[in-house]
């Protein structure tokens, strides 16, 4: 169902009553824009289900028809406040368009390009052979008899199965993960950080990085002196954080990244944000995403040192989201882990609490659906760590296949092993291609009128700013949408390109952005960018 159909189902007066329309000043606040996205999403979903609901109501003709116990009035109110723009109303509409195309509908395009989400394999990336061989072996042990599978893959699989009860990935594991895999993770971190020690007992395997982030955030969900606990997150931010903060009824404390300085993190802005937040909440966590999502920046070591000093001064727990640590493209940029920098700074900084996160979903692997990840907790009080382990034990254990995938990421083929050359060839090819695509996307957007785009230094996304004509902003107001949402819907309907409006991530008031991935394969990406340029030129002519 199209947006116009939704608007017909829900009159504009009703939509305005929900607060979706932009403010009369012509600009929409970050919070209002996010609410707009969430409410339009609800309208789209509700309209999709309306015919089913009508059928059920017609069947319930008896005056004694059963009244449902669960309604919107009596569910957890925090759930209603949650929003996740990456899978929001545009994605719902994109899925509907795909079904329309399957049914023979005529569109000015042949397919939907899902540039809204960092799903590597969905965008055509081939799996890493060695990784899939190990997963195949642990899932179906008779493959050990297959002579075409190299011995190093079989050794990895045997080691993993030796840590599983009954030598089967179908068994439960320890709640914090299979011991041998945690040992491999600790060794990987130690090697990455130039010998800085890592303790396997500080490693928690999780269902993607998201699982670790959520359980550790829940640990700090405690009022301080009667004030709600606050979480400092970058703006723009990855919506997992704002959604989790809403779910846990914590306070979101946004700090703006510096777009004029390649999306750098300014300490003065951190101080401004913190001091403002202290009036209403008790900030406890400082989240830093490096390399950045959606902004693609890679923090310098000096910047990281200053962030650590700030967190120490303000007694904040650092959450270092480092899932894109393999994705660094710009010459001169380098990934520095927060742990390594913190430890090398010495006392008192090396005694700070730090939670860092990694995943098998990104990097060169791109195994999003397998849901493998880990968290390393550093300098946590033993009594608190016992509470953390109690908390995760209630979830039983992360998926064993996800754990096995993470094991391959941290324990890949070594020089001299049979799979090493092919593994390195595949890994380097993926990263080299992403580097080319990162440059292609940024340079193309910078060549389009009304766009400005920072270099994509790392990660998998581009977050350009777009200057929209005043007539387009007015048209968005009349449609009951934030201007960037309006633009993104027009783009989807006319080209099939699905992006995420900047309001879903947060942006400075009065500015408009969107996030697109760099993941479509080169030929498809060029086609997408050509369509983007043609659409934008047409859009400007229409609204100038």
N, C-alpha and C positions, 0 to 999 in steps of 0.2 A: 504494500500500500504506500502511495506517495505521500509526501508531507502535506501537499494540498488537500489530499483526501482526509488526512488526519485532522487538518484544520476545519474541514467540513463537518467531520464527526464531532469535534470539540470547537464550538464557536469561538471567535476571537475574543469576545467578552469574557468567556470562561478561562481562556488561556491567559489573558491579561490578569484575571483574578488570581491565577496561580503565581503571578509575579514573573512570568517569562519575558514579558516585553522589556526592552531596554529602558533605562532612565531617560527622562525627558530632556536631559542635557545633551543627549546624543552619544554618550559614552556609557559603558557598562562596567561595573566593578568586577574584579577577578572573581569574588565570591558569587556575585549575581550571575556572572556568565557561567560558572560551573553549575549553579542551580538550574540555569536555563537548559544546559545540556542534559542534566539529569531528568528534568521534568519532561522535556521533549522526548527523551528516551522512554519514559513511562507512558507517555501518550501513544507513541508508536507501538509499544508492546501491547498496551491495552487495546488499541484498535485492531491489532492482529488477532487478538483472542476474542473480540467482541461477538463474532458470529457464533463461536462455540458457546459462549456464555448465554446468548439468546436462546440457542437450542436447548441448553440445560434448563433455563427458566421455563420455556414452553412445556418441557416434560414434567415440571413440578406444578401441576395444576391443583393438587390437593391442598386444602386449607391447612393441613397438618404437615406440609412439606418440611423436610429437615432444614434447619437453619445452621449454616456452617459455624464452627467454633472459632476458626481462625479468620480474622478480617484485618484490614489495614488499620483499624482502630485499636486492635489489641496485640499487634506484633511489636517486637523490640523497636522502639523509636530510633535507636542508633542505626539500625539497618536501613531505615528509610532515608537517612541523611547520607548514606554512602553513595559515592559516585565513582565511576571508573571509565573515563572518557575514551580510553583506548578501545574499549568494547561498547561504546555508547550508541546513540541514535543513528549516527552515520553508518556504523557497522551493521546495525539492524536493517537499515534501508539497503545497504550494499547486498546483504544476503537476499533480500526480497527481489532486488534487480537480477541477481544471478538466477533465481528461480524463474523470473519472467523471461530471461534469455533462453533458459532451458525449454520453456514452453513455446518458443518461437516468436516472442515479442520483438518488434523492430526497434532498434536503438541506433544512435549514431556511433556506436562502438560494439565490439564483438565480445568483450569480456570485462569483468571487474578486476582492476589491479589493486590488490590489498596492500597499499603502501602505509597502512595505519599501524602495523604491528611488526615487531622484530622477530618474525617467524622465518628463519633462514631456509629451511627445507621446503616450506610452502612456496617460497619464491624461486625454487629451482636449484638450490645448492645441493650437491651430492654429499651423502654421508661419508665420513672418514672410514675407510675400509677396515683398518685394524680395530677400531672401536666397535664396529658392528660384528666383526668376527668374534671378539671376546663376549659380547652380549649374546650372540647366537650360541656359543659354547656353554655359557652358564645357564642359558634357558633350555637347551636341548643337548645334554651330555653325549648322546650317541655321535654327535659331530666330532668328538675327539678321534674317531676312527677315520675321519676325512683327511687324506694325505695332502690335500691342496691347501689346508689351513696351516700356516707356519707355526713352528714350535713356540715362539715367544708369545703368540696369542694364546696357545694352549696353557703355557705356564701361568700367564696372568689369570686365566679362567680357573685353573686348579687352585691357585692361591685364594681367589675369592670364594670358591666353593668350600675350601677348607675352613673358612670362617663362618660358614652357614651350618646351622644345625641340620643333621641328616644330609649334609652336602647338597642341599637344595635351596635355590633362591625362592622357593615357595614357602619357606619357614620364616617365622618371626626372627628378627635380629635384636640385639641390644637396642634400647631406645635411642641412644646417642649414635648408633651405627655400628657396623661390623668393625671389630677391633683392628684387623690388619689394614683395612681401608683407612681408618683414622690415622694409623701409623704412616701410611703412604702420604696422606694429606699433610701431616706434620713435616715429613721429610721434604715434600714439595715446597712448602712455605719456607723452610729453613734454607733450601737451595736457592729459591727465588730471592731471598733477602740477604744473600751473601754470608750465610752462616749464623744469623741471629737465631737462637734456639726456639724451637716450637715443640710443645708438649702435646702428645696425642690425647691426653685427658682434657685438654682445652678445646678439642675439636668436637663439633656436633654436626653430624650429617643430617640433611634436611631434604624436604621435597622442593627442590629448587631453592634459590636464595630467599624467595618469598617466605617459605616456611620458617627459616631461621630468623628472619627479620620480625615476623609477627610474634613468635614465641618470646623473643627477647624484649620486644616492645611491651608485651603483656606483663612482663616481670616488673616493669617500672610504672605500672598503672596504679599509682598510689598517691592520694592527695598529700601535699606537704603544707603544714600549717593551715589546713582548711582550703588550700587552693588546688585547683585542678592541675595535674601534671601536664607540662607542655613539651612539645616536640618541635625543634627547629628544623625546618626543611627548606631546601632551595626553591626559589621561584624563578623560572619554571622548574617543576618537579615531576618525578615519576608518580602517577596517580595511585600506585600501591600505598604510598605513604599517607596521602590525604584520606584515602578510603579506610585504611587501618586505624588512623587517628579517630575518624568519625565512629567506626565500629566500637572502639575501646572507650569512647567518650572522653578522650583526652583533648588537649587544646593545640590547635595548629598554630605554629609560630613561623611565618614565612619570612625569609630573607631573600632580597633580590640579587640575582647574579648580574654582573656588570657587562651588558651587551656591548658597550663601546670598547671594552677591553677583552674581547674574545671570550665573553661569558666567564670572566674571572670572578674570584670570590674576594670581596673587599671586607677587610676587618672592621672598618668604620660602619659598614652596613650591618654586619653581625651585631655590633654594639648597639646600634640604633634599634634593631629589631628586638634584641633581648631586653633592653631597658623599657621599651614600650610594652612588651609582653608581661613583664614582672608586675605591672599594675593589676593584671587580671588572672594570672596563672603562675605556676612554678615551673619554669623551664628545666628539664632534666636531661634531654637528649639533643645532641647536635648531629644531624644526618648530613653526610657529604657523599655525593655521587661522583666517582672519579674512575675512569672517564665518564663524562656527563651524559645523562639521559634526561631530557631530549636534546640537550644543547651541544653535545659533541666536543666539549673542551677537555683538555688534559692539564691537570694542575701541576705547576712547577714545584720543585722541592721547597723553595723559599715560601711559597704560598702555603704549603702543607705545614711547615714549621710554625708559621704565624697562626694558623688555625688551631694547631695543638696547644700553643701558648694561650690562646683565647679560651679554649675549652678547659684548660687547667685552671686558669684564673677564675672562671665562672663555675667551676665544679660541675661540668657537663660530661655525660658519658658520650663518647664518640661512637657513632655508627658509620663505618666506612664501607659503602656499597661499591665493591670493586669488581663487579661481574664482567666488566668490559676490559679487564687488564691486558688481554692479548690484542685488543683492537686499538692500536695506536698507529696513525698513518703519517702525520705531518712530520717532515724532516725537522729535527731539533727538539721534538716533543718526546718525552720519555715517561713511562709509568713508574711512579714511586709509591710503594705501599705505605700506608699510614703507620703500620707496625714497625717497619724498618726505620723510618724517619724518627718515630717516637723513641725507639730504643737507642738509636745513635745520638739523640739529643742528650741522653744521660739524665741524671736526677735533676729535678723531681719528676720530669715528664715521663720517664720510663716506668713510673709506678702508676700511671693513669689507667683507668678502666677503658678498654677498647673492645668493640665487637666489629669484626670485619667479615665480609660475605663474598662468596664466590659461587658460580653456577656452571653447569654444563650446557646451559641454554644458549649462550652467546659465544664469544671468542671465534675460533675457527671451527668449533664442533657444531654449534647450532642445534643441539638436541633438545629443543624446547619441550616437547611433549613427554619426554622420559622423566622429567622432574627430578633432577639430581642437583644437589648443592651442598654447601657446608658453611658453618659459622665458626670462627675462632674467637673465643672469649679470653681476653688477656687481663691479668691482675684482678680477677673477680674474687671477692671474699669467699673462702671455702663454704661457709654456711649458706651464702646466697647461691653458690653453684649447686649445692645440694637441693635447694628449693627449685632451681632451674631443671635439674635432672628429674625431680619429682613431677614437675609440670609436663615435661616432654614424655615421661613414662605413661601418662594418661592417654597419649596419642599412639601408644604401642611402639611403632617404629616407622621410619621413612621407607619408601618402596625399595626393595632389594635391587631391582633393575636400575633404578636411579642411583643407588649407591655404587653399583658395579660400573656404571657409566662414569661417575665421578672418579672412580679408581683409575680408569684408563686415562682420564684427563691429567691426573697428577702423576701417573706412572706410565708414560708413553714409551714406545720403543727407544732403546738406547743405541748409541753408535756400536756397530758390530753385530747387532741382533738382526735376524732375517728380515724383519718388517721395517727397519729404520729408514731405508732410502725411500720406499714408497710412501711411508707416513710423512716424512719431511716434504716430499714433493707435493702431496695433497694439501698439507697444512700451509705451506708457503704459497701455493697457487690460490687458495681461498683468500689469504690475507693480502696478497698482491692485487687480486681482483677487487677486493673491497677498497683498497687504497685508490685505485684508478676511479672507482665509482664515487668515492667520497669527493675527489677533486672534480669529477664531471658534474655532480649535482650542485656543488657550491658555485662553480664557475658559470653554469647555466643560469641559475637563479639570479646571480649578480648581473647577468646580461639582459634581464627582463625588466622593463620599465616598472617602477614602483616597488621593486624588491631590493632588499639588502640582506646579505647572508655572510656570517662569519665562516672561516675555514672549518671544515669538519676534521678536527684534529684526531678524534677517536670515536669509539662506540659505533653505532649503526644508523645514526639519524642526522637529519638536517633540520634546523629550526629557523627558517628565514622570517624576517619581518616584512610585512606587506602594507603598503599605504593605500587605503581604500578611498575611492571618491566619495564625496559627501552624499551624492545621490544614492550610492550603494548602501551607505550607512542608514539613510532614511528608509530605503526599501526594506532593509533588515528589520528596522523598528516596526514597520507596518506588518511584516510577516511574523512578528513576535519572537525574533531570534537575535542573538548576539551577532554583530557584523561578521566575525570570522566564521561562525557557524553557518550563516547565510552563504558566504563565499564557498565554503566547503561543500554544502549541499548542491549549489549550482554546479560546481566542478564535478561532483559525483554523477549528477543527472545527465550532464552533457558529454562527459568523457569516460565515465566508469572508473575514474581514479578516486580511491578512498584514502583520505588523509585524516589527521586529527586536528581540530582547531586549537589554537594556542590557549584559548580560555579553559580548555580541559586540563592544562598543565599549570596555569597561572601565568600572568604577564603584567607588566606595568600598566596601570590604567591609561587608556587613550592609545595604546599600541595594539597591533594585531599581528599574529603569527600563525604558523601551522607547523606540525611535525610530519615529515615524510621519512620513510626508511630509505636507505641506499641499497636495499637488498635485491630488487629485481635484477636479473642477469643482464649483462651489458647491453645486448640488443634490445631487450624489453625496456630497460631503463631509458635508453635513448628515445625509444618510441614514446614512453611516458612523458619525458621532458618536452618532446616536440608537441605533444598534445596539450601539455600544460601551458606552453608559450602561446599556442594558438587560442586556447580558451581565454587566457588572461587578456590578450589583445582584444578579443571580442567583448569581454566583460568591461574593459575600460571604455570601449566605444559605446556600449549600451548605457553606461552610467555616468559618462562625462557630461 
